[in-house]
């Protein structure tokens, strides 16, 4: 008989959805988590870029905000995943149907960062193709989106002033997971 070591870890969600502002680390932290948990990583912005074969900013410029939002929501609603870390665009919270779908797929974790942290991480964000419904400054977007991130979040993780590895640790800890530091090669 093999005796299993007991841990206090909870089962990891079937899918994990990282929401938050651009620059919060959704894609980078998502890749780290996917690697650690041996999950796939899906970046919704990348799916849109692959479909149009252009950078997101150029797609946004070509389509305009309204059509871009339609494409983004359609892409979210088409997701059918298992064992994935998902990183939708920061504007995903504008789509109630899309967010209901993401919450059905898995646990939503809001990576909360400060306005100053976003400005530090992305000094020039003008080429990103960001959906700017309530203003075209980072503070205006932040004020508009923060209540929506909180509304849809199952968990909130403070991602300001930390390395992406440390943010991934905090996500795992918030989910009741044992933190295993990857071995250096």
C-alpha positions in Angstrom: 0.0 0.0 0.0 1.3 3.4 -1.0 0.7 6.2 1.5 -0.1 9.5 -0.1 1.3 12.7 1.4 -1.6 14.8 2.7 -1.8 18.4 1.6 -4.2 21.2 2.3 -4.6 21.9 -1.4 -8.1 22.2 -2.9 -9.0 20.9 -6.3 -7.9 23.3 -9.0 -10.7 24.7 -11.2 -11.4 23.1 -14.5 -10.7 26.4 -16.1 -9.3 29.6 -14.7 -10.2 33.0 -16.1 -7.9 36.0 -15.4 -9.6 39.4 -15.7 -8.3 42.8 -15.3 -6.9 45.9 -17.0 -4.4 45.7 -19.8 -1.0 45.6 -18.2 -2.3 43.7 -15.2 -0.3 40.6 -16.2 -3.2 38.4 -17.5 -1.2 36.9 -20.4 2.1 36.6 -18.6 0.7 35.2 -15.3 -1.6 33.0 -17.4 1.3 31.4 -19.1 3.1 30.8 -15.8 0.0 29.3 -14.3 -0.6 27.1 -17.3 2.9 25.8 -17.2 2.8 25.1 -13.4 -0.6 23.3 -13.6 0.1 21.7 -17.0 -3.0 23.4 -18.4 -3.3 25.0 -21.8 -3.2 28.8 -22.1 -5.7 30.7 -24.2 -5.3 34.5 -24.9 -8.5 35.9 -26.5 -6.6 38.8 -28.0 -4.2 36.4 -29.7 -7.2 34.4 -31.1 -8.5 37.6 -32.7 -5.0 38.4 -34.0 -4.7 34.9 -35.5 -8.2 35.3 -37.2 -7.3 38.6 -38.8 -3.6 38.0 -39.2 -2.8 41.5 -37.8 -1.8 43.1 -34.5 -4.8 43.9 -32.2 -4.3 47.7 -32.6 -4.6 47.4 -36.4 -7.7 45.2 -36.2 -9.3 47.8 -33.8 -8.4 50.6 -36.2 -9.8 48.7 -39.2 -13.1 47.6 -37.5 -13.8 50.5 -35.3 -14.8 50.1 -31.6 -18.4 48.8 -32.2 -17.4 46.1 -34.6 -14.3 45.2 -32.6 -16.5 44.7 -29.5 -18.8 42.4 -31.5 -15.8 40.3 -32.6 -14.4 40.2 -29.1 -17.6 39.1 -27.6 -18.2 36.5 -30.3 -14.7 35.1 -29.7 -15.4 34.8 -26.0 -18.8 33.1 -26.5 -17.2 30.6 -28.9 -14.7 29.3 -26.2 -15.2 25.7 -25.3 -12.3 24.7 -23.0 -11.2 22.3 -20.4 -8.0 22.5 -18.3 -7.2 26.0 -19.6 -6.1 29.3 -18.2 -8.0 31.9 -20.1 -7.0 35.6 -20.6 -9.7 37.6 -22.2 -9.1 41.2 -23.1 -9.5 43.8 -20.4 -12.8 44.9 -22.1 -14.4 41.5 -21.6 -16.3 42.9 -18.6 -18.4 45.0 -21.0 -20.2 41.9 -22.3 -22.6 40.5 -19.8 -23.3 37.4 -21.9 -19.6 36.9 -22.5 -18.8 37.2 -18.8 -21.7 34.7 -17.9 -20.1 32.3 -20.3 -16.6 32.8 -18.9 -17.9 32.3 -15.3 -19.6 29.1 -16.5 -16.3 27.9 -17.9 -14.4 28.5 -14.6 -13.3 30.6 -11.7 -12.7 34.3 -12.5 -9.7 35.9 -10.8 -9.4 39.7 -11.0 -5.7 40.7 -11.2 -6.0 44.2 -9.5 -3.3 46.7 -10.3 -3.1 50.4 -9.5 -3.3 53.1 -12.2 0.4 54.0 -11.4 1.4 50.3 -11.9 -0.4 50.2 -15.3 1.4 53.4 -16.4 4.7 52.0 -15.3 4.2 48.7 -17.1 2.7 50.3 -20.3 4.1 53.8 -20.7 2.7 53.8 -24.3 -0.5 51.9 -24.5 -2.0 53.8 -27.5 -1.3 51.0 -30.0 -3.1 48.4 -28.0 -6.5 48.7 -29.5 -8.2 49.2 -26.1 -11.9 49.7 -26.0 -12.4 53.1 -24.4 -16.1 53.6 -23.8 -15.9 56.0 -20.9 -12.8 58.0 -21.7 -9.4 57.6 -23.4 -7.1 57.9 -20.4 -5.9 55.1 -18.1 -7.5 56.7 -15.0 -10.9 57.1 -16.9 -10.8 53.5 -18.0 -9.8 52.3 -14.6 -12.7 54.1 -12.9 -15.1 52.7 -15.4 -13.9 49.1 -15.4 -13.0 48.5 -11.8 -16.6 48.0 -10.6 -17.2 45.6 -13.4 -14.0 43.6 -12.6 -15.2 43.4 -8.9 -18.7 42.4 -10.0 -17.5 39.4 -12.1 -14.6 38.3 -9.9 -14.8 35.2 -7.8 -11.4 36.2 -6.3 -9.4 39.4 -6.3 -5.6 39.2 -6.3 -3.4 42.3 -5.7 -1.0 42.3 -8.6 0.7 45.7 -8.0 4.4 45.9 -7.3 5.1 42.2 -7.7 6.9 40.0 -10.1 4.7 37.9 -12.4 6.0 34.7 -10.7 4.9 36.1 -7.3 1.5 37.1 -8.7 1.1 33.5 -10.0 2.0 32.3 -6.4 -0.7 34.6 -5.0 -3.3 33.3 -7.4 -2.5 29.7 -6.5 -2.6 30.6 -2.8 -6.0 32.4 -3.2 -7.3 29.2 -4.8 -6.1 27.1 -1.9 -3.2 25.5 -3.9 0.1 24.4 -2.5 2.9 26.6 -3.9 5.6 24.6 -5.5 8.5 26.6 -6.7 9.6 25.3 -10.1 13.1 23.8 -10.1 15.8 25.7 -11.8 17.4 23.9 -14.8 
